[in-house]
Amino acid sequence: MPDSDLVSLRDLITMPKGTAFSFRVKESVRYLAVVVSRFVKVAEVTIEFPADSGPPVDPVVVSVSANPRLTNRGRALLKPTEDIMRFYASLVGDAPYGTFTLALVESVLPGGHSPGYFAVLNEPLPNESVTWRGDPAAFSGFPEFFLAHELAHQWWGQAVGWKNYHEQWLSEGFAQYFAALYAQKTRGDRTFSDMLRQFRRWTLDESDQGPVYLGYRLGLLKNDLRVFRAIVYNKGAGVLHMLRRLLGDQVFFDGLRRFYLERRHQKAGTDDFERAMEAASGRVLDRFFERWIYGSTVPRVTYSSVITGNEVTLRFEQDGDLVFDIPVTVALVHPNGQMTEVVVPVTDKQVERKIRTDHVIRQVQINRDGAALAEFSEAR
């Protein structure tokens, strides 16, 4: 965009003490945004991405600006910002914009907004008493959540836009899941599992309000935005994790990269994502997306287990008329307290599976990690 389109001569004459800024967009963006506040530039770094087997990723210049009382906090966030962007680029194989600015502003509640090229991060001051506690987007064990979520929007929501409000989960659900992946990388499996359980809890609590595909209209009549965040953010992220468990890591991330590259700097829909995943996996995924994105039913599954030494026979039965594709984590507990985890795809009305291990099995735990967005009950 030409500089003259941003600052006119008249503006400069009428604001003799003002500062003129110009910004040139080199890649397509969904919209242009500006934030006006008292800012101090506190840090800047150029991120170089290591070469791998894929196409090279261009460097990104990252800077941090902050309100005066947040300058120390801004300096402290430079390293995690750099770490998060490296991690996301490694997953996707690309960094969508050549520059990125993190802008810290004082606020009552944490949160943020992430247009192309920059993100605004709301930072509460120490004396603020209002919190997000009890909200679907509150993760007490992961204080970097808002930063990780907003940075993910540079890829999901901006570089890959959404066609209409029905497709908001391609932005918010993806950003939620990428934040959870970063939590796993930095804080371990326990924090990741805690986030998965929260995704599941809110899915089970609010799914009767409508499907993921309803977008921002979820909770509209009740004027309750928690419903929107519970379904579009948390259920959307949980659905991505289930798809990954069904397809396997390599196929899932291959499909994710395919989707990103095909729709980079364009708007996308669920059908585009489904086609990319089908191409990567060689599987038809109509039923998966029909049930989990376009439908609002929570599946109910009854299970039983028979243990014989180091072997267990598992039986699953889906209640109701609809059949879902559900990857179920089965944890086999051994006498020494160690566990063997196996993912059992429950993709038919009735599924039976025998699992043999090298050690005696003392106990069977179903969906211990909360990864399956279903209700389970043991057969009596």
Secondary structure as UniProt FT lines:
FT   HELIX           3..5
FT   HELIX           9..14
FT   TURN            16..17
FT   STRAND          40..47
FT   STRAND          60..66
FT   HELIX           68..70
FT   HELIX           71..92
FT   STRAND          99..107
FT   STRAND          111..113
FT   TURN            116..117
FT   STRAND          118..124
FT   TURN            126..127
FT   TURN            133..134
FT   TURN            136..137
FT   TURN            140..141
FT   TURN            143..144
FT   HELIX           145..152
FT   TURN            153..155
FT   TURN            157..159
FT   STRAND          160..162
FT   HELIX           165..167
FT   HELIX           169..187
FT   HELIX           189..206
FT   HELIX           207..209
FT   HELIX           212..217
FT   TURN            218..223
FT   HELIX           225..228
FT   HELIX           229..235
FT   HELIX           236..247
FT   HELIX           249..263
FT   TURN            264..265
FT   STRAND          266..268
FT   HELIX           270..281
FT   HELIX           286..292
FT   STRAND          300..308
FT   TURN            309..310
FT   STRAND          311..318
FT   STRAND          326..333
FT   TURN            335..336
FT   STRAND          339..346
FT   STRAND          350..356
FT   STRAND          363..366
FT   TURN            368..369
FT   STRAND          375..378
//
